[in-house]
Amino acid sequence: MITEAFLHCKGIGPVKLEQLNNCGIKNWYDVLSKPSRIPFKDPLATDFINEVERSKNAFDRNDIPYLAKTFLPREQWRILGYFFDKASFFDIETSGLAYYDITTLIVCYHKGKLYEFAAGENLDDFLNLLDEIELLISFNGASFDVPRTLDTFHIPELPCPHINLRWLCYHGDYKGGLKSIANSMGFQRPPGLNNVDGGDAITLWNQWKYEKNYAARSLLIRYCHADVILLYLVAVHTLSKKGVSINPVSIEDLWALISHI
């Protein structure tokens, strides 16, 4: 799976990938054990071998940050598939879309448990959880969730590698937002959450903050919990389409996690 990735190597595109396959070069081990079969001339051949060796060394030492930084977005499903048991899924809510609007809620599914961090309560505790996370997954997080998180906590970068599930879906022919993609895969949110959206999340936050409406707080948390669970389910489905076999948590057990909120 991971060791069959070549597109992250400089100068390797679909045409050269086909040339490699035609020469019997199917994975990193073929490159390193059969360098004479590589159908390229120097300096491309040498650069290719060196990058494969660096990638293999990173893989051997479970260096997820190197792999996540090096692999193209369309190839990062290989990383998620192999290291799925190390993946944590997160989503955030904000008080609006302007630069001065605050992060109101962060929810993270980590090692079989849902964690929520709310502004004015325990938001800063998310930094402690981040230190435990080995691979962070979001949907469109590179454009929104991650920059907002960095701004919220005044940190220069995440302490863990991040994969944007949006691009894994996009290159798997699933277009649109998380909810529409999940719906197309047959995943439905629990009753009472189907019609809640990001705009409602802002309203719910305001009702909680200014009116102390506990029902609004509960619905906001359940809404964000549901989106994180959808992240997990969409990731599993996307990987299954790639032929990746994993042992996921059942849908019933995942939805049961939010029943007590």
N, C-alpha and C positions, 0 to 999 in steps of 0.2 A: 504493500500500500504506500507507505511513506517512501520506501526505497525505490519505488518506480517513478518518482518525480524527477523530471529533467527540465521542465520549462522555466524553473527559477535560475538556471545556469545561463550566464551571459552568452548571447549569440544563438541560443537554442529556441527555435520556434516550431510550429507544426511540421514544416517541411523537413527540418533537420531531425526532429523527433521521429518522423517516419523513416528516415535514413538509418537512424540508430536501430530501430526495431527490425528493419530489413537485414541488418548486419548481425542480428542476434543479441543486441545490447538491450536488455529489458529492464535492468535495475542497476543500482549502484555497484553491486558485487560483480556484475558482468563487466562494468567499466574498469574496475580496479584489478580484476583477474585476467581480463582479455583486452588490454589497451591497444593491441595491434589491430583489433577489429574496428576501432573507432574510425569512421569514414571522413574525418576532418584533417586538415593540415594545421600546422602551428601558425600562429599562436593559439588559435581557437581550441585545438585538441588539448594542449597543455592547460589552458585556462579551464576547460571543461573538466578535466581529470582532477585538477586542484579543488574546484568547487565541489565536485562529488565527494572527494575525500573529506573536505571540511564538513559537508552535510552528514556524511556517515559518522564522523567522529562526534558531531553534535547529537545525532540520534543515539549513538551508543551510550552517551552519558546523560540521556534524557534532557538535553538542553532545549527545552521548548521555546525559550525566548529567541534563540538563534534561528530555529526553524520558522517560527511565526514571523520574524522580521524578514527572512529571506524568501519564503515561498510567496508566489503570486496569490492574490485573493482567490482566483479560480481554482487553485490547488490546495488551499488551506483546509478543505474538507478532509484531506489525508491526515493532517495533524489532529483535528478534532476527532476523527474516527479512531485513531490509535490511542489518543490520550483522553478519551471520553470520560473515563472514571475520575480524571483530575479536573474536569471542566466545572466551572461555576457560572450561573446565568444571572444577569442583572438587568434592571430597568429603573429609570428614575422618573419622577414627576416634578414639575416646576410650577411656580405661581404665574407663569406667562412665558412668552417667547422673546421678550426684550432682554438685552444684555444685563440689565439691572435686576431682573426677576430672579428669585431665589430657588434653590433646590428644596422642595418641600418633603419629598419622600424618596427613599432608595429601598428597593427590595432585591434580595439576592437569594437564589437557590444554591445552597452550598452543602455538599456532603449529605444530601438527603433531607435537608431542613430549610424552611423558608425563614429568612431574617428580614425584618423591616426596621428602617432607621428614619425617624421623622424629625423635621425641623422643630427646634424648641424643646425637644425631648432627648433624643440620643443620636442625632445625626452624625456627630463626630466619631461615634463608635464604629462606623463603617471603615474607618482607617485601620482599625485593629483587625477587622475581618480581611481587608485587602492584603494584609501581611501574610495571611494563611493561604490565599488563593494562588493556584499554580497556573491556571488558564482561565481568563475571563471572556465570557461570550455575551454579546449584545445584539440587538437588531438596529442597524444604522447608528450604532454607538459612536463610531469614529467621527460622525458629523455632529452629534448632539450629546449623547449621554457622557461620553468620555471627556470632551472639552468642558462640559458643565461641571463634571465631577472634579476635574483639575482646578477649575476656577473656585469652586466651592471650598475646597480644602487648601488652596494656595500651594499646590504641589506641582513640580515641573513635568512629571510623567507618572504613569502607573507603575507600581512596583512589580507588576506581573504582565505577561504577554496578553494581548487582546485579539480576538477574532470577531469580525463583523459578519454575523449570520446573513445579513442582507445580500452580500455578494455570493455567498454559497448558494442561496436560493436563486439569485439572478442567473448564475451560470448553470443552474439546474432547471432553467426555464420556468421558474416561479417569480412572477413580477408583482409589484405592488407593496402594500404595507403588511405588517405582521398579521393583523387580524384577517385581511382578505386572503392572504396566503394560507393561513391556518384553516379558514373556511373551505378553501379549495381542496385542502387535504382531508377534510371531513372532521376537523376539530372544532367543537363548539364550546364557548364559555358556559359556565353554570347559569341557571335561571337567575334573573335579576342583574346580570352583568352584560348581557348580549348587546344592549343599546347604550352602554356607557362608553364614552370616548374621552380623548384628551382634553377637550373643552370642558366636559363635565368634571374632570379631575381638578381643574382650576377652581370651578365653582364649589366643589366639595371641600377643597382646602380652605377657601374663604369662609364657608359656613362653619367649619371647625374652628378656624382661628378667631373669627370675630363674633361668632354666635355660640361657640362651645357646643356645637351640635354633634353629639357623640355618634349618632347614626351616620352622619356624613363622614366622619373620620373612619368608621368601620367600613363603609362602602368604598372609600378611597383606597384603603389598604387592600381590600379584597380585589378591587379592580387591578391594582398593580401586581398583586400576587398572581392573578389570572394571566396577565401578560407574560410574566416570567415563566409560568408553567407552559404557556403556548410556545415560548422560546424553546423550551426543552423538547416539547413534542414535535415542533417543526424541525429542529435539529435532528432528532431521531429519524423522522420520515425522510429528510433530505439525504441522510447518510445511507438509509436503506436503499434508496434509488441508485446509489453508487455501489451497491453490493457489499456495504459494510455491515457486518453482523455484530451487534452488541446486545447486551441484556438490560434493556431499559426498565425503569420503574413503571408500573402499570398506570394507565390513565386514572383508574379509580383511586389508587393510592395517592396520586398527585393532587387530584381535586379534593380529596379528603383533608389535605393539609390546610385548606383555607376554610373549611366548614365551621371552625370554631371562632372565626373573627366576627 
